[in-house]
Every structure is written in C-alpha cells, then in structure tokens.
Amino acid sequence: MGNEHLTPDYIFESSWEVCNKVGGIYTVLSSRAKTLQDRMKDRIIFIGPDFWKKKESPYFKEDKALFAEWQWEARENGLNVRVGRWTVPGEPVAILVDFEPYFEKKNEIYGWLWEHYQVDSLHAYGDYDEASMFSYAAALVVESFYQHYLSPVASQGSPLRVIYHANEWMCGLGALYLKSNLPQVGTVFTTHATSIGRSIAGNQKPLYDYLFAYNGDQMAGELNMQSKHSIEKQTAMNVDCFTTVSDITARECVELLDKPVDVVLPNGFDNSFVPKAAAFTKKRKAARKRLLDVANALLGETLDDDTLIVSTSGRYEFRNKGIDVFVEAMNRLLRDKELKKKVLAFIEVPGWVGEPRKDLQERLRVGESSSGMRLAANKSYDTPLEVPQITHWLHNMSHDQVLGMMKYYDMHNRKDEQVKVIFLPCYLDGEDGIVNMTYYDVVLGNDLCVYPSYYEPWGYTPLEAVAFKVPCITTDLAGFGLWANTVFGHNGELEDGVKVIHRTDYNYSEVADAIKDAVADFSNMTKKQVDECRKHAEQLSKKALWSEFIKYYDEAYDIALQKAEARQKTGK
C-alpha cells in the first residue's frame, strides 16, 4: 500500500431514506449531497427504495434520458429501476429500485448470507425482510451499473476507483453481497445508532454505566433483535471501512458489536436553506405569529410577542429523546419564582394522528376571514377549547405517553398558569391543517429549543436550531452535545449558544431541574444578552458545516479504496 491518498471516481450510497423522508438519516444524506455533488459532478449516485412506483414523489424527479442505455439494459435483466434526481440542494443523481420481486428469492438470499457471513436471518420479523430485499436490490443496481459503465472493459482504460457506502443495518446485506461479488469496489458501512444500543435504551435499561458489561449477542437474544444485530455486526466486521457518527456511538460499537470503528463521521449541515437577513426576520415574525395564534385560539388566551416560545422535537421516542424530562421540566417551571415571562412550550413530535381539530380550525379560520390576516390579532377568545393541550386528535388519546404524563401532573394549561404546554403531534410538512408551516419555517420562531436526549448518537435537532440562530439545551449523551463541549473547551452554557447538561443513567431529576433553571435564566436575560446567545449559536453552527466535516469522509473512502486495491493485487 502506498501513502498516496486515494479518492473515488464514483460513489454509490444506499439508504432506506434516499428520497424517503422518514428520519434523521434523510437530513444527513440530503444535506451532504450538495458538497459531494459539487465535487463529483453526477459521479455520486444515491440508491433508495421505490415506494412511489408510478405516482409522483415530492423528493424525486425522474429523467428517462439519464444513463438511458443502462436503464433499458437493467430493465431487460429484470431490474426495475427509475433514474432521476433527488430534489434537494445539488440535485444529485438518484436511482430508485423496486425490491418487491426479490421476496420470492428470500430464503435463497438468506441461505447465501448464512453460508458466507454467518448472518442469522431465522428470527427475522417486521421490517427486516423489507430492508434486506431493498439492500439486495441496491447491490444488484451497483453491480449492473458497474459492469455497464465502470469495469475496465466498459471504461476501456485504467480501473476506476469505486466506493459503495451503506447506511444502517438495513443496507448491510448489499455491502456484503458486493464484497463477495464485486471485490474491486471499496465498501464503507455507517451505523447511525446500533440497533441493540437503541433497543437497550428504549427498553428502560441503563445503557451507559453498564456498557462494558453488556454482551451484544446475548442482549440481542433477550430483546428479540437477533437478526438485525447479526446483519449489523457481520457487516461491521466484513466491510473495508466501518464508521459511525460520534464518539459516544463509537464506544457502543466496540462494546456491543465487538468492532472498533475505523473513522468517526460527524453529521454536518448545509445552511443554504437558512434565510438571509431581511427574509430571516420576516420569516421569524411569521412563525411567531402563527404559533401564538394557534396557542391563543386553543387556550382562549391573548399571549403576546413577549411570550417565551420554547420547543422540543424529533422522533416519538419518549425516553430516548428526553420528551419525558422535558414535560417534567415544564411542570416544575410552573412553580418557579425566577420565571419572568410567560412560556409557551411546544412538543413537536409526530404521534398517531387522527385529524386536525375542527374546533381549532374553526377558531383560526374565523380569525383569518374577511379582511385577511389582520383580524386574527383582534379576534380573541376567553374560553379554552376542551383538551387545550393538543392541536390534532389522536387515534389513541387515552394511551398516549405525552398526554398521559401531562394528565398525571394535572397540567391543563389553566388561565392563571405562566407555562402552557401544547402537543403538536404531526409532521410539520406545511400541510398539517393547523400550523401549515414546514418544520424549518417553524423552528426559527422559537426563542429556545430543548433536546434533553438520553440516547442520541448525533442529534440533528440541536444543530438545526443553532443554524437558525436559536440557542438550545441538549445533553452530553448526544453526539452533538459532546462535540459542542470539545469546541467550547468546557461544558456549554446558554451564553455559548448551546447549554450542554450532564446526563447519566440515573440523574433524570437533576436534568429536569437544570432545564427548568436554564429557561428561567433565559427569561431574565436582557435583549443584548439574548442577541449574544443567538450570535454564538449561529457561530457554532458554522463549525458544523459539511465543508468542515467532509474531510472525515475522505479518510473513510481512502481506507476502503486502499483495501480494495490490496485485494486486487493479492487476489484475496
């Protein structure tokens, strides 16, 4: 192996979340796409599952002329693909593949996987089969594309350097297939959270103090996770370069997957959609107005612009994302003598939504009728709607964890209370029927965001908040929180733009108090102090841009390509 830094000529990257917006990995890939596309010019190709088939997807724009010859050949060979562009900044090439035809070969595929890599698929259930068939189909796409355009015969020249980057256990099978069938391709695997670590945390077991004592294989058996754990572990063991997103998850990989990572790839951010100057101020005003209008209509109040708007958001993992400790902190804040302002706290977490509340829509509509928006401010109600804690009806109102905890604490958003907590249980896609603004448009209306995660390999929500100049509170159990501490050289405080609370398996109560105190402190800050916090938040976000973090990917690509080249020379 020479010391030359190898760079890829082509990168194929597969994920369940390519053109499929279901979680944080969508943000990782879609925001990084522009940085890679600027550099690779259509030689970065994303592969995702084709759920849309003939329907229009909001995330994908088909182009039948792109690689037209190969598209035809792939279809002739039974590969159902659609080629086009992912509608995110940079518009990179995306190939969506229909994986359903492979279900009939499932047992044969799993047999091969066991024989070659001892992956246990016997205990598969739920999304395992779907993910595996997609992963297999994605690998066939790469194999077919490679033979058509990139092999030494097809490219009529020196061999091209090719990377296959698989994200999460869902894409592991494909990485292993290519390792066996296309050994000249360098393989990279990123686990964004170990399936077993997430499961231990989600099952109320203490993860961190006992990490050294957990045996991943044993826990997989106990928690019925054998198949997911098995594919994840064997992929980690067998790819050319194994990576994760933070130091905290890297420790998890060593203990639970018995494999140290080769490189940590922190998640960056692309700030091209953060509005500039005048547009920013206008959008912030609009977001605040909308949030206050919704709250006032629901609560029968007249909260004004001096109200402190705080929120938490993310996936509905009640303990892992710290939603429980957020509700706890807001309940304690109700009795805090230091609080100098009214607080409007939103929990923006998608629940099992039935429909937007008609009574709330009615009040908001009356407010916006005849003379347009202006009437909204004048039209006020002095009685709350029933259940003034929620904006949309849920299918499981009586079994919902957020509503259950608020009921247990008798949090009913009464008139005389300084703190109002509202559950906004839907995806903020701009069409939820109540707020009707996208998440990014809503987030910049906040004064403070709170993400007190217990299990958070990286943590996009705090990074997004600071990019929109909103100071936030997170914990040192989140990869982002740990990273912020290293940038500051001390535990982050509100004045730094990010307050990083120390969190352990057992200090839930202290965390709730620390959040309560921080919100109260923030309510006492002068405008100048608040502006400083906002400025520091934005400065920190600039250090987490993809332009700063892409170097770690270059390192991963180099490791994988060096191993692939060594294989070519030795034939192993």
N, C-alpha and C positions, 0 to 999 in steps of 0.2 A: 504493500500500500504506500503510495507516495504521500507527500504532505500537501499536495495540491488540494485546494478546497473545491469539491465537486458541486456543480449546480445542475439542476434538472433542465432538460429540454422540454419535457412535458410533465404536467402533474395531473393525475386523476384523483379527485377527492370525493369519497362517497359518505353520505349520511342520510338517515331516515328523515332529516329535517331540511334537505335541499328542496327548495320550492314548496316546503310544507311547514307552515309556521305553527309549531306546537310547543316550543320551549326555548330555553336559553341558547341551545346549540345553533338554532336558526340565526340568532344575533351574532354568535361567534363567526360563523361562516359567511353570512351575508355582509357583515361589516368589514371582514378581512378581504372579501372578494376584490374590491377595488384596488387595494395595494398590490395584490398578486396580478390582477388583470393589467394594470399599468405596466408592470414589469414583463409579464409573459405574453401579452397580446394574443389572446384566444388559445394559448397553449396551456391554460389552466382550465380543466373541464370538470364540472361538478356533476355527480350522478345521484339522482334521487328516485323515489318510488312514484309511479304514475297512478295517482288516485283519481285524476280528473278524467282520464281517457278522452272522450270526445268533447267534454264540457270545457268551457273557458276557465283557466286558472288565473287568479289575480296576480300570481307570482311568476308566471311563465308565459313567454311569448314564442310560439312555435315558428320555426323557419325551415321550410322544406328544402331550401336550396343549400343549407349549411351541411357540408360533408354529404352531399346528395347521393353520390355514388355508393358510399358506405351505408347510408340509410337504407338504400334499396337492397344491398347485399345482406345486411343484417336481417331485414325482414324476410328475405328469401330463405335465410337459415333459421327462421322461426324465432328470431329475437324481436319482440315488439317494442320498438323504441320511438320516442318523439324527441327531436333535437330542436333546440332553440336557445333563448336567452332567459336568464334569471333576472326578473325586473327589480334589481337592486342597484345601488351605485356601482358603476363599472360594467354593468350588464354582461357578466361572463357567460360563456357557453354552458348550457345545462343539458344533460341527457336524462330524460325520464324513462324508466323501464317498467313494463308491466311484468310483475313477478308471479302472477296467478298460475300461469301454465306449469310452473315447476312444482306445484303442490303434489302432482301425481307421481313425481320422482322423489318425493320427500324421503322415504325410507332408504332409497339407494344413496342419496346425498349424505344422510346421517350415518349410513354404514361406512361410506368412504371417510367421513370425518373421524369416526371412531378408529378405523383401521390405521389411518395416517397420523392422527394427532391425539388419539385417546380422549376426544371430546364426548362427554356423556349427554346425549340428547334424549335419553329414555324418559327423563322426568319433565319433558317439555310440556308447557301449557300456556294458554293465553297468547301473548304477543310474540312468543319465542319462534313459533313456526313462521309467522308472517315476516318477522325481521330476517330470519335465516334465508327464506326464499328470496327476499329482496337482495340480501347480501350476495347470494349465489348469482342472481341475475346481473347484479352490478359487476361482478367479476367477469362474467361472460361478455359483457359490453366492452370491458377493457381489453380482454383477450382478442375479441373480434376486431376492435379498432386498431389494436397494436399490429395484428397480422396484416391488416389492410394498408395502413399508412406508415408504421414506425419500425417494423422489423428491418434488419439490414437489407433484406431482399427488396422490400417495398420502398425503403428510403434511398436505395442504391448508393449507399455511402457508409461512412463510419457509423457504428451502432449509436443510436440515440440514448440519452440518459432519461429514464422514465421512473417516476415516483407514483406509487399508489398509497393514498392516505385514507385510512379507515377510521371513522369516528364511532366510539362506543361499542359495547359488546354486539350491538345489532349488526355491525359491519365486519365482525371478526371472521366469519366463515369465508367471506370473499377474499380477505387478505391471505388466509391460509391456502385457499384454492390457488391463488396466483403464485404464492411462494412455491407450490409444487409444480404448477403447470406453465409458469412464465418466470423462471428464476432470474432472468436478466432484469426484471423490474425490482426496484428497491421498495420495500414495504415499511410504512410508518403507521403506528396504531396509537390513537389518543383515547385514554379513558377519562371522561369528564367528571366522573364520580364512580367509584367502584360499586357494582350492583350490590355487593354484600355489605359494604360500609353504609350505604344509604338505607339498606334494609335493617341493619342493626339499630341505626339511629331512629328510623321510622317506627321500630317496634319497642320504643321506650327503653331500650337497653343503653347503659352508659358506654359510649364508644371510646372516649379518649384515654381515660385513666387505665383502661384495661386493654388498650390496643395491642400491647406487647403480648398479652396472654390469649388473645383470640386466635383460633385456628380457622382460616378462611374456609377450608374444605368442610370442617366439622360444622361451622355455623351455616354453611350453605345447606347441609342436610337438615339442620334444626329448623331453618326458616323456609324450607321448601324452595330453595333457589339453586339447586344443583346444576341445572342445565345452563342458566345464564352465567353463573360463576365459572363453570367449566369452560365455556367458549371464551370468556373474557381472560381467564388465566392462561389457557393454551395459546391464545393469540398473543398475549403479552410475552410469553416465553419464546415464541417462534418467529415473530416479525424481526425485521432488521433494526428497527428503532422504536422503542416503546416510550411513550410520553404521557404526561398528564398536565393539568393546568395550574397547579400551585404546589408550594412546598408542603402544605398540610395534607393534600391528597397523595403526594409522593410518599409520605410516611405510611399512609394507608396501603398503598400498593406494595410496599416492602413487607408489611405485616400480613396482609390479607391475601395477596396474590403471590407472595414469596418471590417477587421480582422487583428489583430497584429500577426506577425509570432511567432512561439514557439522557433525557433532556426535559426540563420543565418549560412548557409553552404557555406563558400567562396570556390571558384574553385581553386583547386590545380593543380599541374603539375607533370608529370612523366618525368624525364630528361634522361631516358635510351636511347633515340634516339638522344641525343646531342653527336656528335662525340668527341672523346677524342684526346688530344694533337696533334700528327703529322697528324692524319686523319682530324682533325678540320682545321688546317692550309691549308692542301691540298684542302679540300672542299671549304674553303673560297676563295682561289685563283681561283678555277674553276668557282665559282659562279660569282665573279667579272669579270673574263674574258668573260664569256658568256653574262652578262648584257652589258658590254662595246661593245662587238662585235655586239650585236643586235642594240644597240643605234647608233654605228658608221655606220652600214650598212643602217639604216633607215634615219639617218640625213646627211650622206655624210661627216662625221667628223672624227677626229682622237683623240678622248678623251682618255687620258691615265690613268694609275692606280692611279694617284694623284687626279683624279676626286672624289668629294664627292658624294657617292651614297646614296640617301635617298628614302624612300618609305612610302606609306600608303597602307593599305589593309583591307579586310573584306567584309561584305555583301554590296551590292549596295543600301545602304540607304543614299541618297545624303546628307541630312541634319543631320539625326541621328548619322551617323558615322563621320560627320565632313569632308566629302570629299570636300564640297563647301569651307570650310575655309582653307583647305589645298591648293586648287588651288589659292585661294585669296592670301595666304601667299607666294606661289611661284611667283605669279605675282609681288608682292611688292618687293620680293627679287631681281628681275631683276634690280631694280634701287638702290639697297643698296650698299653704298660706302664701308661698312665694310667687304663685302664678299671678302675673299682672295683666294678662289678656284672656279673652275668650279663645278657646281652642276648638277647632273643627277637625276631627280626625277621621280620615277615610281608610277603610280596609279594602284595597282594590285587588281582590283575589277571585279568580273565576270559580264559582260554585256550580251546583247542579241547577241551572237557571230554568225556571218555567217560562215566565214572560215579564216584560216591563210592567210596572204597576200602572193600571189605567187611571186610578185616582190621582197619582202623582203627575202622570202625563197631562191630565185634565188641568190641574193647577198651573203647570208650566205653560200649557197652551193658552190658557186664559191670560196669563202674564205676557204672552207674546202676540196677542191678537191685535186686530185693527191698526193701531198706529205703530206696529212693528215692535222692536225690542224695548223701546223706551218705557213702555207701560210696565214691563216686568219689574222695574225697580219700585214703581209706585204701588203695584198691586201686591198687597201683603195679606197674610192670613194670621189669625191669632190663635188658631187651634191646630194641634198636630194631627197628622193622619194616624190611623191605627198602625201599630208596629212601626214607630218612627225611627227604627234602627236600620231599615233596609230599603233599597231602591227598586229591586226586582223581586217578584215572588219566586221562591224556590220550590222544587218538587218535594224536598224533604225538610220543610220548615222545622218540624219538631225534632229532627235528628241532626241538625246542622251544628258543627262544633263552635263556630263563632257566635251564632245566636244563642246556643246553649250556655256558653260561658257568660255572655252579657246578661242573660236571664238569671243565672246563678248569682251574679253580683248585683242584681237589681239595677242594671244600667238601662234606663228607659228614656234618656235624653229629656229630662224634665226641664221646664221653663227656667227654674232658678239655678240650674247647674251650669258651671263655667265650661265644662268639657262635654262636647257632643261627639259621639262615635257613630259613624254611618258605614254600613257594609254595602259595598258596590260590587256585587258578585258576578261580574261578567267580563268578557274580553273587551277591552276598550279599543274597538276597531273602527269607531266613528259611527257605528250603526246599532248601538245597543238599545235605542229607543228612549233613553233618559238623558244621559250626558251628551251623547252624539259627537264626541271628540275622540281622536286617537290618543293612545297612551302617551306618546311623546308630546302631544299638544297639552295634555292634562298635567304632566309631571312638572312642567315649568311654572305652573300656577301655585306650586307648593312653597311654603316658607322653609320647611324642614321635612326630610324623609327619614324613616326609621326602618332598619332592616336587621333585627337582632338575632340573626340566624344561629342555630345550633349546628346544623350541617349544611355547609355551603362551600363546595370545592373552590369556586372563584367568587362569583357574586356580581352579576351584571347590573342589578338594580341600583346599587350604590354608585357604580361607575357612571351609569346613565344619568343619575340625579346630579352628580357633580359636574358632568359635561353641560348640563342645563343650568349651571350656577346655583344649584340648590344644595346647601350644606346637608350632610346626613350623619346618621348614627348607625354604626354597624358593630360587629364583634371581631375578636381575634381568632374566632373559629371559622371565619370566612377568609378565603384566599386573598380577596381584595383588601380586607382589613389588615391582614398581616403585611401585605405589600405596602400599604399606606404607611404603616408604622416604620418599615425599613426606609421609606423615602423621607419621612419626617425625622428619623433618628430618635424618636420617642413615641410613646403611646399617643395617638392622635387625639386632639381636643377640638371642641367646636370652633375655636379660633383658627384652627388649621384648615377648616372646611369639612373635615371628617372626624367625628369622635369615635374612637375605637374602644369599645368596652371589653374588659377581660371577661371571658365566659368559659366555664368549665362544665363538667357533667352535672355538678350539684349546686351551682350558685344562682339558680333561677331568680330567687328573691332579690339578691343584690343587683342583678341585671335590671330587673323591673324598677328598682329604686333609682339606679343610675340613669335610666331613660327618663323617668319622671323628673329627676333633678335637672337633667340637661334641657328638657323642654321648658321647665320653669325658668332656668337661667337665660335661655334664649328669649323668653318673653320680657326679660328685664333689660335686654341689650338696647343700646341707642341705635338710631338709623345708621350712624357711621360704623358702629361695631358690626352690625348685620351686613353692611356693604363689604366690610373687610372679609368676613366669613365667606361671603359669596365669591369674592375675588379669589380667595385662597382655594376654594372648592374648584373653581374653573382652572386655576393654575395646576392643581394636582391632576385633573383630567387630561391636560396636555401631555403629561408624562406617561400616560397610558394609551397614547395613540398607536395605531398599528405601525406607523412609521418607526416608532421606538421599539416595538416588540417583535417585528418580523425577523430580526436577526436570529432569534431563537429557533425559528422555523428553518432558516438557512442551515443552522447547525444540525437539525434533525435530518434534513434532506441529505446533507453531506455524509452523515453516519450511515444512512440507508444505502446511498449510492456506492460508498466505499465497500460495503459488504457485498453488494450485488456484483461489483467489478471483481472482487476477490473470488466470488463464486465462479465467474466466467473463466477466470484463469485456472482455477483448480478443478473446475468441473463438478464442484460439490455445492 
